Amino acid sequence: MYRNLFILSLLGLAACSAPEPANLTLQSPDEKLTIQVFTTPAGEPAYTVRFGESLVLDTSRLGMRWADGSDFGKGFAIAGSETKSINETWEQPWGEQRQMTDRSEELLVNFTKTDDPEMDYAVRFRTYDDGVAFRYEFHSNIANITVAHEDTEFQLTSDPLCWWAPGDWDIYEHLYNTSRLSDIDATTKRNHVSLAQTYIPENAVNTPLTMRTDEGVYLSIHEAALTDFTDMTLRVDTVGLRLQAALVGRPDGMKADMSGTWHTPWRVILISDQATKLVESSTILNLNEPSKIDDMSWFEPTTYAGIWWDMHLDRRGWDMEGGKHGATTAYAKEVIDFAAANNIGAMLVEGWNTGWASWFGDGRPEQGPFDFITPYPDYDLAEVVRYGREKGVELIMHHETSSMPLVYEKYMDSAFALMKHHGIHAVKTGYVGTIIPKGEYHHGQFMVKHYHKVIQTAAKYQIAVNAHEPIKDTGVRRTWPNEISREGLRGQEFNAWCPDGGNPPEHASIVAFTRMLGGPIDYTPGIFNIKLKPYKPNNQVNTTLAHQLALYVVFYSPIQMVPDLIESYEGHPGMGFIRDVAVDWEQTRVLAGEPGEFVAIARQERNSTGQKRNTSSQDANGGNASATDRNTPANRWFLGVVTDENARTLDLPLDFLEAGKRYTVKLYLDGPDAHWDDNPTAFATEEREVSSTETLKLTLAPGGGAAASFTLLQE
C-alpha cells in the first residue's frame, strides 16, 4: 500500500548496512540545544529536548493516524537517517529585520513499520540556537489520504507558567490568560457575548503558547508554513503536564485530505533563557520557503488613516440604509486631507460597497451580500482615488467576505482587477460570522487553503493583503510577501464595544510574547480619546495615551493605522510621534521585558524608495532615492515601552545607537500623575541629546508607556 520514501544517505545507510542506531542526536549550531530521536520499546517514534543541562521536553511521542486505520505511531523502527548543515542569508523586502540569517542543523529520520516494511514515513528535524522544529513527510501511492489525528506530544518536565488563549476553532479574539499548565481550563471560555463566532470543543489552547519554567527557561510552541493543512491547537493534559496536537476538524470529524508527496507544517518549539530572545527569533520565518514574488517594489510600508473607528463609536455606519453612512465621498476627502497634512501615506475606507444591510448572520443572501465592485451611490471610488493621489495618499480597499469564501472566490478576480485598474495595491479582507459552507471553521483545512488562495491570486494583481478574522500567522510572508499583516488577536475595537471592559492594561505585554511571535499585527494603535466620550461613555481604552503611542513600535506591522477621529488628534503634541514613526525596519532590538509585565523594543528605521513617509529617502532634487539607498540603514531609531497595570521604572541602555555619535531624542511620556483609568491622557514631552554610552531612565505610569525617536546629529 505504501512505497519507501527516501534514498538513504550515501554515508553508509544502504538497505544491507548495519542497523541504524537506536538513538539519534542533533545539536543546535551553538550546541546549547539537543534533540534526541528514538523509538520506545513499543516501537513508538519519540523525541526529547535538552537546553543546556536541563531536560525541557521528556519522551514525547510522534505519530499520525489516517481514516483507513493506518497508525504511524506504533510498531516502527528507525530505518535510516541523513544530516546536513544550513547556513544561509536572505533579505526581507520589508520587515522587522532586513538581513536574515538561517543557521541550523537538520536530521531526516526514516521510520519503517517492523511488520510491514513498505509502510514508512519520515520526520525532518531542525535545530536552531533558539529552538527546534520538525515536520512529518509522506510519499504514498494513494491518491487520497484522510488524516484522522495527529499524535504529536510535547511532554513538559515541570508545571510551567503559561500565557494562553483557548483553542477556538473559529476565532483568536479571546483574552489571554495567565496560569500554571495544570490549571488551564479552556472550556470555561466557551460563552463570550462579544465574539461573532466561537467553537471550543475541548480543553485545548491556541498557538503560539508561551511558557516559563521555574528554572527560568522560556518556551513557545507554534507552527510554521501552514498553507494546505489544518490548524494545530494543543490539547492540555493538566495531570500529566503534557500537550498534544489537536487538529482543527471539519463536519465529518476528520482533519485533512492529502495526497501524493506531502508534509505537515513545521511544529516549532522556541527555547531561551531570556523572554526577549523569543521576540527576536527568526526561526518561524526561516522555516518557510523563499519568496515566490520577484518584485515587491509596488508595496510600500506606511501608516494609514481611515473611516472605521467612527463605526465602532456608532457615530457613523457601514451601510447607507441606516441613515448615517460613513463611506461618503465628502468624508473620505476630509480623511485624505488629514492624512496628507500629517505624513500619513494611505487611507482605508470601510462600508464603501453595496450590501451592508444584509451582510451578517442568517440574513445573508445565498449569492452573498457583496460583489466587491459596486459602490454605494454616495461614494465615488474613482474620485476618491484621484483626490487621494493628488494629495499623496493611497487608498486601501476593503473586502468583507461575510464568511462566504466560495462567493468571494467567485468575485475575487473581478474585484482585484478593479483595484488594479485604479492603481490600488492593498486590501483589508474580513471574515466575520460563521463560515458558509455550514460546518466549516475559520481554522480548518478548507479555510486555510482559501486564505492561501487569496494571497496567491492577489499576488498576480500586485495586491497586498491585510486579513482580519484570519488563519494565524506562521511565517508564510517569507514565501508570499504580499501577505503583509493580519488581525488574529483581540484587537483595539474590543475597547469600544466589548461589555466586559475591553482589553486590560497587561494585554500588550502578553501579546508581544505570544501572538506577535507569529508575525505582523494590525492592532490599530493610537487612540487619543481614551475615555471615548461622548460616544461610548461606558467603555474606554485601558491604557495611557503614551502607551498608545508606544504600540506603534512594540506591535510590528508594515502598515500601522492612525484610527481615532480627526478631531482627537488636532493640536496634540503626540501627533509629532505619529508623523515621524517609521514602519519598515533595518533591525530590531528587544531591550527588556517579561510576559504580562512589560516590554521595551527599539527598532532602526530602514530607508525606502519613493515612500512618502520616509522623506530622507529623497534626493536633493526631490526625486526617489536609489535602490542602494533602500538597503542603507536610516539614521533614526524608535523606541516603544509599555507596562501592565503596575507602575515601574526602567533603566534602558542605549547601546543600540552608533558608538561615538550624538543623537537628539524626542520623548513622549506619561505625565507625572498619569494612570490608565484615573488620568489616562496625562502626557509630557522632552527633548535632549544622548549617546550610546548613556542609560535612559523611564518612569511608566500604571497601564502606561513611553515612545521615543532618536535622530543622528549631523557633524
C-alpha positions, 0 to 999 in steps of 0.5 A: 500500500505504501512505497519507501520514501527516501534514498538513504544517505550515501554515508553508509545507510544502504538497505544491507548496512548495519542497523541504524542506531537506536538513538539519534542526536542533533545539536543546535549550531551553538550546541546549547540545544539537543534533540534526541530521536528514538523509538520506545520499546513499543516501537513508538517514534519519540523525541526529547529536548535538552537546553543546556543541562536541563531536560525541557521536553521528556519522551514525547511521542510522534505519530499520525493516524489516517481514516483507513486505520493506518497508525504511524505511531506504533510498531516502527523502527528507525530505518535510516537517517541523513544530516546536513548543515544550513547556513544561509542569508536572505533579505526581507523586502520589508520587515522587522529585520532586513538581513536574515540569517538561517543557521541550523542543523537538520536530521531526516529520520526514516521510520519503517513499520517492523511488520510491514516494511513498505509502510514508512514515513519520515520526520525532518528535524531542525535545530536552531540556537533558539529552538527546534522544529520538525515536520512529518513527510509522506510519499504514498501511492494513494491518491487520497489520504484522510488524516484522522489525528495527529499524535504529536506530544510535547511532554513538559518536565515541570508545571510551567507558567503559561500565557494562553488563549483557548483553542477556538476553532473559529476565532483568536479574539479571546483574552489571554490568560495567565496560569500554571499548565495544570490549571488551564481550563479552556472550556470555561471560555466557551460563552463570550457575548462579544465574539461573532463566532466561537467553537471550543470543543475541548480543553485545548489552547491556541498557538503560539503558547508561551511558557516559563519554567521555574528554572527560568527557561522560556518556551513557545510552541507554534507552527510554521508554513501552514498553507494546505493543512489544518490548524494545530491547537494543543490539547492540555493534559493538566495531570500529566503536564503534557500537550498534544496536537489537536487538529482543527476538524471539519463536519465529518470529524476528520482533519485533512485530505492529502495526497501524493508527496506531502508534509505537515507544517513545521511544529516549532518549539522556541527555547531561551533563557531570556523572554526577549530572545523569543521576540527576536527569533527568526526561526518561524520565518526561516522555516518557510520557503523563499519568496515566490514574488520577484518584485515587491517594489509596488508595496510600500510600508506606511501608516494609514488613516481611515473611516472605521473607528467612527463605526465602532463609536456608532457615530457613523455606519457601514451601510447607507440604509441606516441613515448615517453612512460613513463611506461618503465621498465628502468624508473620505476627502476630509480623511485624505486631507488629514492624512496628507497634512500629517505624513500619513501615506494611505487611507482605508475606507470601510462600508464603501460597497453595496450590501451592508444591510444584509451582510451578517448572520442568517440574513445573508443572501445565498449569492452573498451580500457583496460583489466587491465592485459596486459602490454605494451611490454616495461614494465615488471610488474613482474620485476618491482615488484621484483626490487621494493621489493628488494629495499623496495618499493611497487608498486601501480597499476593503473586502468583507467576505461575510464568511462566504469564501466560495462567493468571494472566490467567485468575485475575487478576480473581478474585484482585484482587477478593479483595484488594479485598474485604479492603481490600488495595491492593498486590501483589508479582507474580513471574515466575520460570522460563521463560515458558509459552507455550514460546518466549516471553521475559520481554522480548518483545512478548507479555510486555510487553503482559501486564505492561501488562495487569496494571497496567491491570486492577489499576488498576480494583481500586485495586491497586498493583503491585510486579513482580519478574522484570519488563519494565524500567522506562521511565517508564510510572508517569507514565501508570499510577501504580499501577505503583509499583516493580519488581525488574529488577536483581540484587537483595539475595537474590543475597547469600544464595544466589548461589555466586559471592559475591553482589553486590560492594561497587561494585554500588550505585554502578553501579546508581544510574547505570544501572538506577535511571535507569529508575525505582523499585527494590525492592532490599530494603535493610537487612540487619543480619546481614551475615555471615548466620550461622548460616544461610548461613555461606558467603555474606554481604552485601558491604557495611557495615551503614551502607551498608545503611542508606544504600540506603534513600535512594540506591535510590528506591522508594515502598515500601522493605522492612525484610527481615532477621529480627526478631531482627537488628534488636532493640536496634540503634541503626540501627533509629532510621534505619529508623523515621524514613526517609521514602519519598515525596519533595518533591525530590531532590538528587544531591550527588556521585558517579561510576559504580562509585565512589560516590554521595551523594543527599539527598532532602526528605521530602514530607508525606502524608495519613493515612500512618502513617509520616509522623506530622507529617502529623497534626493536633493532634487526631490526625486526617489532615492536609489535602490542602494539607498533602500538597503542603507540603514536610516539614521533614526531609531524608535523606541516603544515601552509599555507596562501592565497595570503596575507602575515601574521604572526602567533603566534602558541602555542605549547601546543600540545607537552608533558608538561615538555619535550624538543623537537628539531624542524626542520623548513622549511620556506619561505625565507625572500623575498619569494612570490608565483609568484615573488620568489616562491622557496625562502626557509630557514631552522632552527633548535632549541629546544622548549617546550610546554610552548613556542609560535612559531612565523611564518612569511608566505610569500604571497601564502606561508607556513611553515612545521615543525617536532618536535622530543622528546629529549631523557633524 
